[in-house]
Every structure is written in structure tokens, then in C-alpha cells.
Amino acid sequence: MQPICTHTISVQSSKQSHAYPIIRLPREFHRLAGAAATIYETTHNGALAFLVVPHRNRKGHKTDSDLTSKK
């Protein structure tokens, strides 16, 4: 694995009692917007980490491997 960006984790809230963390990806991954993904919780060098695995949904959004194979 290699780092791709550094961002601040934002907060989205529809109600004051419902706050959700938002993590942005770099613009080059814009095709992933709206795609379903499986998110795994893990650790990296002793710190909390997440692995995000996008997959195709019914709309045919591209997966990360589809995006990087065209570079």
C-alpha cells in the first residue's frame, strides 16, 4: 500500500444528533462517486486504519482497478 493523499476528516450531519465522518478521495477518483464500497477496519503501524474496496454497482461505476489499469 502507498499513501495517495492527506486530508482532514470532515463531519456531515443531517441532525445535530447524527454526525457522520466524511473522507475525501483525490479528484482523479471522481468516477467512484456513487459506487458501492466495502469498508474494512484494520490497523497500520499501530494506528486505526481503513481499507476501502469499491466495486461495481448496477450503474456500472468503475472500480479502482479499472481506473488504474487505464493509466
C-alpha positions as protocol buffer text, in pm:
chain_id: "A"
residue {
  index: 1
  type: MET
  ca { x: 0 y: 0 z: 0 }
}
residue {
  index: 2
  type: GLN
  ca { x: 109 y: 356 z: -62 }
}
residue {
  index: 3
  type: PRO
  ca { x: -36 y: 687 z: 59 }
}
residue {
  index: 4
  type: ILE
  ca { x: -232 y: 880 z: -207 }
}
residue {
  index: 5
  type: CYS
  ca { x: -330 y: 1197 z: -19 }
}
residue {
  index: 6
  type: THR
  ca { x: -368 y: 1367 z: 319 }
}
residue {
  index: 7
  type: HIS
  ca { x: -700 y: 1528 z: 414 }
}
residue {
  index: 8
  type: THR
  ca { x: -883 y: 1634 z: 727 }
}
residue {
  index: 9
  type: ILE
  ca { x: -1178 y: 1411 z: 813 }
}
residue {
  index: 10
  type: SER
  ca { x: -1489 y: 1630 z: 781 }
}
residue {
  index: 11
  type: VAL
  ca { x: -1825 y: 1596 z: 953 }
}
residue {
  index: 12
  type: GLN
  ca { x: -2164 y: 1574 z: 780 }
}
residue {
  index: 13
  type: SER
  ca { x: -2477 y: 1600 z: 990 }
}
residue {
  index: 14
  type: SER
  ca { x: -2841 y: 1592 z: 888 }
}
residue {
  index: 15
  type: LYS
  ca { x: -2941 y: 1642 z: 1252 }
}
residue {
  index: 16
  type: GLN
  ca { x: -2732 y: 1760 z: 1542 }
}
residue {
  index: 17
  type: SER
  ca { x: -2759 y: 1413 z: 1698 }
}
residue {
  index: 18
  type: HIS
  ca { x: -2647 y: 1237 z: 1375 }
}
residue {
  index: 19
  type: ALA
  ca { x: -2292 y: 1326 z: 1272 }
}
residue {
  index: 20
  type: TYR
  ca { x: -2100 y: 1121 z: 1016 }
}
residue {
  index: 21
  type: PRO
  ca { x: -1730 y: 1139 z: 926 }
}
residue {
  index: 22
  type: ILE
  ca { x: -1656 y: 1217 z: 560 }
}
residue {
  index: 23
  type: ILE
  ca { x: -1328 y: 1118 z: 396 }
}
residue {
  index: 24
  type: ARG
  ca { x: -1245 y: 1274 z: 58 }
}
residue {
  index: 25
  type: LEU
  ca { x: -1054 y: 1099 z: -216 }
}
residue {
  index: 26
  type: PRO
  ca { x: -839 y: 1283 z: -470 }
}
residue {
  index: 27
  type: ARG
  ca { x: -1023 y: 1418 z: -777 }
}
residue {
  index: 28
  type: GLU
  ca { x: -867 y: 1157 z: -1002 }
}
residue {
  index: 29
  type: PHE
  ca { x: -1106 y: 905 z: -842 }
}
residue {
  index: 30
  type: HIS
  ca { x: -1422 y: 1104 z: -928 }
}
residue {
  index: 31
  type: ARG
  ca { x: -1564 y: 806 z: -1118 }
}
residue {
  index: 32
  type: LEU
  ca { x: -1604 y: 623 z: -788 }
}
residue {
  index: 33
  type: ALA
  ca { x: -1863 y: 875 z: -664 }
}
residue {
  index: 34
  type: GLY
  ca { x: -2192 y: 693 z: -612 }
}
residue {
  index: 35
  type: ALA
  ca { x: -2036 y: 345 z: -630 }
}
residue {
  index: 36
  type: ALA
  ca { x: -2090 y: 94 z: -352 }
}
residue {
  index: 37
  type: ALA
  ca { x: -1786 y: 1 z: -144 }
}
residue {
  index: 38
  type: THR
  ca { x: -1693 y: -236 z: 134 }
}
residue {
  index: 39
  type: ILE
  ca { x: -1501 y: -69 z: 417 }
}
residue {
  index: 40
  type: TYR
  ca { x: -1277 y: -271 z: 647 }
}
residue {
  index: 41
  type: GLU
  ca { x: -1139 y: -157 z: 982 }
}
residue {
  index: 42
  type: THR
  ca { x: -777 y: -254 z: 1049 }
}
residue {
  index: 43
  type: THR
  ca { x: -454 y: -112 z: 1195 }
}
residue {
  index: 44
  type: HIS
  ca { x: -143 y: 27 z: 1026 }
}
residue {
  index: 45
  type: ASN
  ca { x: 173 y: 76 z: 1235 }
}
residue {
  index: 46
  type: GLY
  ca { x: -42 y: 51 z: 1547 }
}
residue {
  index: 47
  type: ALA
  ca { x: -292 y: 320 z: 1435 }
}
residue {
  index: 48
  type: LEU
  ca { x: -656 y: 283 z: 1333 }
}
residue {
  index: 49
  type: ALA
  ca { x: -682 y: 239 z: 955 }
}
residue {
  index: 50
  type: PHE
  ca { x: -950 y: 170 z: 695 }
}
residue {
  index: 51
  type: LEU
  ca { x: -937 y: -22 z: 370 }
}
residue {
  index: 52
  type: VAL
  ca { x: -1198 y: 90 z: 117 }
}
residue {
  index: 53
  type: VAL
  ca { x: -1276 y: -156 z: -162 }
}
residue {
  index: 54
  type: PRO
  ca { x: -1510 y: -9 z: -425 }
}
residue {
  index: 55
  type: HIS
  ca { x: -1700 y: -244 z: -651 }
}
residue {
  index: 56
  type: ARG
  ca { x: -1927 y: -213 z: -948 }
}
residue {
  index: 57
  type: ASN
  ca { x: -2287 y: -136 z: -877 }
}
residue {
  index: 58
  type: ARG
  ca { x: -2589 y: -158 z: -1105 }
}
residue {
  index: 59
  type: LYS
  ca { x: -2499 y: 175 z: -1265 }
}
residue {
  index: 60
  type: GLY
  ca { x: -2166 y: 35 z: -1385 }
}
residue {
  index: 61
  type: HIS
  ca { x: -1942 y: 269 z: -1188 }
}
residue {
  index: 62
  type: LYS
  ca { x: -1576 y: 186 z: -1233 }
}
residue {
  index: 63
  type: THR
  ca { x: -1373 y: 11 z: -968 }
}
residue {
  index: 64
  type: ASP
  ca { x: -1035 y: 139 z: -852 }
}
residue {
  index: 65
  type: SER
  ca { x: -859 y: -132 z: -1052 }
}
residue {
  index: 66
  type: ASP
  ca { x: -1050 y: -24 z: -1366 }
}
residue {
  index: 67
  type: LEU
  ca { x: -925 y: 332 z: -1315 }
}
residue {
  index: 68
  type: THR
  ca { x: -561 y: 248 z: -1255 }
}
residue {
  index: 69
  type: SER
  ca { x: -536 y: -6 z: -1537 }
}
residue {
  index: 70
  type: LYS
  ca { x: -605 y: 270 z: -1794 }
}
residue {
  index: 71
  type: LYS
  ca { x: -310 y: 488 z: -1682 }
}
